[in-house]
Amino acid sequence: MPDANIPFALPFIGDEEKEAALRALGSGWLTTGKEAAAFESEFAAFLGSPPAAPVRAFAVNSATSGLHLSLEACGAGPGDTVLLPSFTFASDAEVVRYLGADPVFIDIGPGTFHLDLGALEAALDRLSRGLPAYPGGPAGRPAAVIPVHYGGLPCGMGPVLELARHYGARVVEDAAHSFPSLLPDGNFAGTLGDAGVFSFYATKTITTGEGGMVVTRDPEIAARVKVMRLHGIDRDVWNRYTDRGASWYYEVVEPGYKYNLPDILAAIGRAQLKRAWELLAMRRAIAARYDEAFRDSPRVIIPPTGAADARHLYPVRLRGGSPAIGRDAFIERLKEKGIGVSVHFIPLHIMPYYQKRYGLAPEQFPESLRAFRELISLPIWPGMTDSQVERVIGAVGSIGA
Ligand SMILES: *Cc1c(COP(=O)(O)O)cnc(C)c1O
């Protein structure tokens, strides 16, 4: 079917995933149980336990839930602020609001897709002196910083951790795009902050349809996430009450949440985890083909990359012209040619809720705005055929020629 539409994203589901789902369905146990426990320990083992304390992993029903639990465990609450890029997905800011804290948006650095360190430091400094993060902006103790590993390219964590520690803020990594991102020092993105959160949403690098994982080396965060993930039920109390395994007894120690991952999905996740390197190799091969084709393109600029890039997205920037109009028209032309694309991200500071609540102007974070106006995410999913990749390259090349 050479002329069939090429979707923006398509999950890679093989016989192993189907068998895993059937195994869970036939087990008599559909909710969180043995499969979820196995998924957690296999995921933690994948990330390894280099010099520092071992990583512990907690399966949840989405990365959004995981971000909420992580920030809660870090103590963010009313009167606090949480610093995050405007150039990210809705989840990162909405969970801050769930907790009654205020998001402080930070621009991305020029030519990067990551937190601008100068702007981050300036905001932390003002907040720590009781001033609003920027004139007219929110004030309050900086409880946490959320670096986002945009597109799978890890945000440099050294300076972010240093700044956060200096100002007494915790660090929750949004690693929704970066499974797996193996850094040159042997650590994975998502394991360097106080907590890291991965997503298994349908379009992500490995998927369970919906799902996520919180990882942490901090025993207090681990204990809190574990309790709050399931109704605030303290299982250690439960274990102390009886020495005979299963028991009807439990104690609710906080009004927790219902964020557990069912075994049907965890079983699929275990099969996907086994293919993580294979899927990465397939995405890399597509990215290498795009890099080669577009390196000298007069129309698009290829994304910055690095050895640890998980290649979840392939965002190209349109060159020159009138970017806002050019970009939208470009997407329309690709759509006419049967090619599905997307835009990552529409900055949060121009979203009606945040714009109105915090009195934000679009130009306040110019790099985020410019990236939004110029970017197009091309299809990059494992299983794309060479001819599909060539069709995308041909279509991009033909527009505006
Ligand atoms: C997808 C995504 C999330 C949310 O993941 P869910 O599992 O759908 O909750 C969070 N942050 C970023 C950057 C994402 O792309």
PDBQT file of the ligand as one rigid body, heavy atoms in Angstrom, charges set to zero:
ROOT
HETATM    1  C1  LIG A 501       3.250  12.094  27.480  1.00  0.00    +0.000 C 
HETATM    2  C2  LIG A 501       3.882  13.064  28.399  1.00  0.00    +0.000 A 
HETATM    3  C3  LIG A 501       3.513  13.136  29.751  1.00  0.00    +0.000 A 
HETATM    4  C4  LIG A 501       2.322  12.427  30.307  1.00  0.00    +0.000 C 
HETATM    5  O1  LIG A 501       2.334  11.059  30.147  1.00  0.00    +0.000 OA
HETATM    6  P1  LIG A 501       1.016  10.224  30.499  1.00  0.00    +0.000 P 
HETATM    7  O2  LIG A 501       1.545   8.836  30.709  1.00  0.00    +0.000 OA
HETATM    8  O3  LIG A 501       0.120  10.330  29.301  1.00  0.00    +0.000 OA
HETATM    9  O4  LIG A 501       0.404  10.789  31.712  1.00  0.00    +0.000 OA
HETATM   10  C5  LIG A 501       4.226  13.976  30.582  1.00  0.00    +0.000 A 
HETATM   11  N1  LIG A 501       5.238  14.732  30.113  1.00  0.00    +0.000 NA
HETATM   12  C6  LIG A 501       5.600  14.705  28.826  1.00  0.00    +0.000 A 
HETATM   13  C7  LIG A 501       6.745  15.542  28.372  1.00  0.00    +0.000 C 
HETATM   14  C8  LIG A 501       4.910  13.893  27.922  1.00  0.00    +0.000 A 
HETATM   15  O5  LIG A 501       5.228  13.918  26.618  1.00  0.00    +0.000 OA
ENDROOT
TORSDOF 0
